[in-house]
Amino acid sequence: MGQKYFFASDFHLGAPEKEISLEREKRIIRWLDFIKDDAKAVFLLGDIFDYWYEWKHVVPKYFYRFFTKLAELREQGVEIHYFTGNHDVWQYHYLKDEFGINVWTEPRLFELDGKKIFCGHGDGLGSGSLGYAFIKWVFTNRVLQFLFTNFFHPNVAMQIGYSWSKRRHQYDREIFPFQGDKEHIIKYIRSIMKDTAADCYIFGHRHLEADIFLEENVKYINTGCWFKSSPYAVLCNQNIRLEYFGG
């Protein structure tokens, strides 16, 4: 087991269609093979699946290759931390029970390699959007989850989920350019920096890579998405940076 920490997000496995997603899944697996001997921990920062929902005894049948590779890393002793995003908010117990993967639903502060790293997915942070807050309440409401789980056959539920998901993300749309301090995530970071001080704040969700200093010795990294390129962050010897996998 190595001593490096790796961060990636927004694989959106399943989008926009099976063939394209499979090609991306194989590229992700090559990346995991590339880092596995150096990795002490891997942080998956949300929207790993374009849509995910699990039942007590049923999970989607897809992404066997990806899950097998995660199991291999866990058997090697590599820690894996999974942060739910807005597309895979319905992760419950499967990853924890079957693979021993830590699942987090909110951003979290870690002390790694002598650095304080605050990370999460990034959805809804700093936007102040009442519409988004309502949607998130709907998605996380236990009563509504119970109704969805028990009154829709999984085949129907998955079709509903994928139809919703395909209308929302940006694999086929122009991404808004980087807006500096107007970025919602950066506004959120600045609002918590006093009470939650960190050396680096790492998020996904935005689908736009960033590796910048917000203040002297305080970094913001966004791990982008894997639709066209393969960005990830790596922490090694107290140095954290954004890199790209070319394999």
C-alpha positions as CSV (number, residue, x, y, z in Angstrom):
1,M,0.0,0.0,0.0
2,G,1.3,3.4,-0.9
3,Q,1.3,6.8,0.8
4,K,-0.6,9.0,-1.7
5,Y,-4.2,10.3,-1.5
6,F,-6.2,10.5,-4.7
7,F,-9.4,12.5,-5.4
8,A,-11.8,12.3,-8.3
9,S,-15.4,13.0,-9.1
10,D,-18.2,13.2,-11.7
11,F,-17.6,9.9,-13.6
12,H,-21.4,9.9,-14.4
13,L,-21.3,6.2,-15.2
14,G,-24.3,5.3,-17.3
15,A,-24.4,8.6,-19.2
16,P,-25.2,9.4,-21.9
17,E,-25.6,5.9,-23.2
18,K,-24.3,2.4,-22.5
19,E,-21.4,2.3,-25.1
20,I,-20.0,5.7,-24.2
21,S,-20.3,5.0,-20.5
22,L,-18.5,1.6,-20.9
23,E,-15.6,3.3,-22.6
24,R,-15.4,5.7,-19.7
25,E,-15.7,3.0,-17.2
26,K,-12.8,1.1,-18.7
27,R,-10.7,4.3,-18.6
28,I,-11.5,4.8,-14.9
29,I,-10.5,1.2,-14.2
30,R,-7.1,1.8,-16.0
31,W,-6.7,4.9,-13.8
32,L,-7.4,2.9,-10.7
33,D,-4.9,0.3,-11.8
34,F,-2.4,3.1,-12.4
35,I,-2.7,4.5,-8.9
36,K,-3.4,1.3,-6.8
37,D,0.2,0.6,-5.7
38,D,0.7,4.3,-4.7
39,A,-2.6,4.8,-3.0
40,K,-3.2,5.0,0.7
41,A,-6.7,6.3,0.1
42,V,-9.1,7.2,-2.7
43,F,-11.7,9.9,-2.3
44,L,-14.7,9.7,-4.8
45,L,-16.4,13.0,-4.6
46,G,-19.8,12.3,-5.9
47,D,-21.8,11.8,-9.1
48,I,-19.8,8.6,-9.7
49,F,-23.0,7.2,-11.2
50,D,-25.3,9.2,-13.3
51,Y,-28.2,7.7,-11.4
52,W,-28.1,5.3,-8.5
53,Y,-30.8,3.9,-6.3
54,E,-30.6,0.9,-4.1
55,W,-33.2,-1.3,-2.3
56,K,-32.7,-3.5,0.7
57,H,-32.1,-6.6,-1.5
58,V,-31.6,-5.1,-4.9
59,V,-29.0,-2.8,-6.6
60,P,-28.6,-1.8,-10.3
61,K,-27.0,-4.6,-12.3
62,Y,-24.6,-2.2,-14.1
63,F,-20.9,-1.3,-13.5
64,Y,-19.6,-4.8,-12.5
65,R,-16.1,-3.9,-13.7
66,F,-15.9,-0.8,-11.6
67,F,-17.2,-2.5,-8.4
68,T,-14.7,-5.3,-9.0
69,K,-11.8,-2.9,-9.1
70,L,-13.0,-1.1,-6.0
71,A,-13.1,-4.5,-4.2
72,E,-9.6,-5.2,-5.4
73,L,-8.3,-1.9,-3.9
74,R,-10.0,-2.6,-0.6
75,E,-8.5,-6.0,-0.4
76,Q,-5.1,-4.4,-0.9
77,G,-5.9,-2.2,2.2
78,V,-6.6,1.0,0.3
79,E,-9.2,3.2,2.1
80,I,-12.0,4.4,-0.1
81,H,-14.3,7.3,0.8
82,Y,-17.4,8.0,-1.2
83,F,-19.3,11.3,-1.0
84,T,-22.8,11.2,-2.4
85,G,-23.6,13.8,-5.1
86,N,-26.9,15.1,-6.5
87,H,-27.0,12.2,-9.0
88,D,-26.2,9.4,-6.5
89,V,-27.7,10.7,-3.3
90,W,-29.5,7.4,-2.7
91,Q,-26.4,5.5,-1.6
92,Y,-27.4,3.7,1.5
93,H,-25.6,0.6,2.8
94,Y,-24.4,-1.4,-0.2
95,L,-20.9,0.1,-0.6
96,K,-20.3,0.0,3.2
97,D,-21.7,-3.5,3.7
98,E,-20.2,-5.2,0.7
99,F,-16.9,-3.4,0.2
100,G,-16.1,-1.6,3.5
101,I,-16.3,1.8,1.7
102,N,-16.9,4.9,3.9
103,V,-20.0,6.8,2.6
104,W,-20.4,10.5,3.5
105,T,-23.4,12.7,2.7
106,E,-21.9,16.0,3.7
107,P,-18.5,17.7,3.2
108,R,-15.9,16.6,5.7
109,L,-12.6,17.7,7.1
110,F,-9.7,15.2,7.0
111,E,-6.1,15.4,8.2
112,L,-4.0,13.7,5.6
113,D,-0.2,13.7,5.2
114,G,0.1,16.6,7.6
115,K,-2.5,18.7,5.7
116,K,-6.0,19.6,6.5
117,I,-8.2,18.7,3.6
118,F,-11.9,19.7,3.4
119,C,-13.8,17.9,0.7
120,G,-17.2,16.9,-0.6
121,H,-19.3,16.9,-3.8
122,G,-20.3,20.6,-3.9
123,D,-23.9,20.6,-5.0
124,G,-26.0,23.4,-3.6
125,L,-23.1,25.0,-1.6
126,G,-23.1,28.8,-1.6
127,S,-25.9,29.2,-4.1
128,G,-28.7,30.1,-1.7
129,S,-31.2,28.6,-4.1
130,L,-34.5,27.8,-2.5
131,G,-35.5,25.7,-5.5
132,Y,-32.4,23.5,-5.1
133,A,-32.9,23.3,-1.3
134,F,-36.5,22.0,-1.9
135,I,-35.3,19.4,-4.4
136,K,-32.7,18.2,-2.0
137,W,-35.3,18.0,0.7
138,V,-37.5,15.9,-1.6
139,F,-34.7,13.5,-2.5
140,T,-33.6,13.0,1.1
141,N,-37.0,12.9,2.8
142,R,-37.3,9.5,4.4
143,V,-41.1,9.3,3.9
144,L,-40.8,10.0,0.2
145,Q,-37.9,7.6,-0.1
146,F,-40.0,4.9,1.5
147,L,-42.9,5.5,-0.9
148,F,-40.5,5.5,-3.9
149,T,-38.8,2.3,-2.7
150,N,-42.0,0.4,-2.0
151,F,-44.4,1.5,-4.6
152,F,-42.3,1.4,-7.8
153,H,-40.9,-1.7,-9.3
154,P,-37.1,-1.3,-9.6
155,N,-37.4,-1.5,-13.4
156,V,-39.8,1.5,-13.4
157,A,-37.8,3.3,-10.7
158,M,-34.6,3.1,-12.6
159,Q,-36.3,4.3,-15.8
160,I,-37.7,7.3,-14.0
161,G,-34.3,8.0,-12.5
162,Y,-32.3,7.9,-15.7
163,S,-34.9,10.0,-17.5
164,W,-34.6,12.7,-14.8
165,S,-30.8,12.5,-14.7
166,K,-30.3,12.9,-18.5
167,R,-32.1,16.2,-18.4
168,R,-29.9,17.7,-15.7
169,H,-26.2,17.3,-16.4
170,Q,-23.8,18.9,-18.9
171,Y,-22.2,16.1,-20.9
172,D,-23.7,17.6,-24.0
173,R,-23.9,21.3,-23.1
174,E,-21.5,24.3,-22.9
175,I,-20.1,24.7,-19.4
176,F,-20.4,28.2,-17.8
177,P,-16.9,29.7,-17.7
178,F,-15.0,30.0,-14.4
179,Q,-16.4,33.0,-12.5
180,G,-13.7,33.5,-9.8
181,D,-15.1,34.6,-6.5
182,K,-18.6,34.5,-8.0
183,E,-18.4,30.7,-8.1
184,H,-20.9,29.3,-5.6
185,I,-18.5,26.8,-4.2
186,I,-15.8,29.5,-3.6
187,K,-18.4,31.7,-1.9
188,Y,-19.2,28.7,0.3
189,I,-15.5,28.1,1.1
190,R,-15.0,31.7,2.0
191,S,-18.0,31.6,4.3
192,I,-16.6,28.7,6.3
193,M,-12.8,29.4,6.2
194,K,-12.8,31.0,9.7
195,D,-14.6,28.1,11.5
196,T,-13.4,25.3,9.2
197,A,-9.8,26.1,8.4
198,A,-8.1,23.9,5.9
199,D,-5.0,23.8,3.7
200,C,-7.0,22.7,0.7
201,Y,-10.7,22.6,-0.2
202,I,-11.5,19.9,-2.8
203,F,-14.9,19.6,-4.6
204,G,-16.4,18.3,-7.8
205,H,-19.9,19.0,-9.2
206,R,-18.9,21.9,-11.3
207,H,-17.6,19.9,-14.3
208,L,-14.8,22.5,-14.6
209,E,-11.3,21.8,-13.3
210,A,-9.6,24.3,-11.0
211,D,-6.4,24.4,-9.1
212,I,-5.9,27.9,-7.6
213,F,-4.9,29.7,-4.4
214,L,-7.7,31.5,-2.6
215,E,-5.2,32.9,0.0
216,E,-1.6,32.3,0.6
217,N,-1.1,28.6,1.3
218,V,-4.9,27.9,1.0
219,K,-5.9,26.1,-2.2
220,Y,-9.2,25.3,-4.0
221,I,-9.2,22.3,-6.3
222,N,-12.1,21.2,-8.4
223,T,-11.7,17.7,-9.9
224,G,-13.9,18.4,-12.9
225,C,-15.6,15.6,-14.7
226,W,-14.5,12.6,-16.9
227,F,-16.6,13.1,-20.0
228,K,-13.7,14.4,-22.2
229,S,-10.6,14.3,-20.0
230,S,-9.5,12.4,-16.9
231,P,-8.7,15.0,-14.1
232,Y,-7.9,14.0,-10.5
233,A,-6.1,15.5,-7.5
234,V,-3.2,13.8,-5.7
235,L,-1.7,14.6,-2.3
236,C,1.9,13.4,-1.8
237,N,4.6,14.7,0.5
238,Q,2.3,17.5,1.7
239,N,1.9,18.8,-1.9
240,I,-1.5,18.6,-3.5
241,R,-2.1,19.3,-7.2
242,L,-4.4,18.6,-10.1
243,E,-3.3,16.0,-12.6
244,Y,-4.6,14.3,-15.7
245,F,-4.6,10.6,-16.5
246,G,-3.6,9.9,-20.1
247,G,-3.9,6.1,-20.2
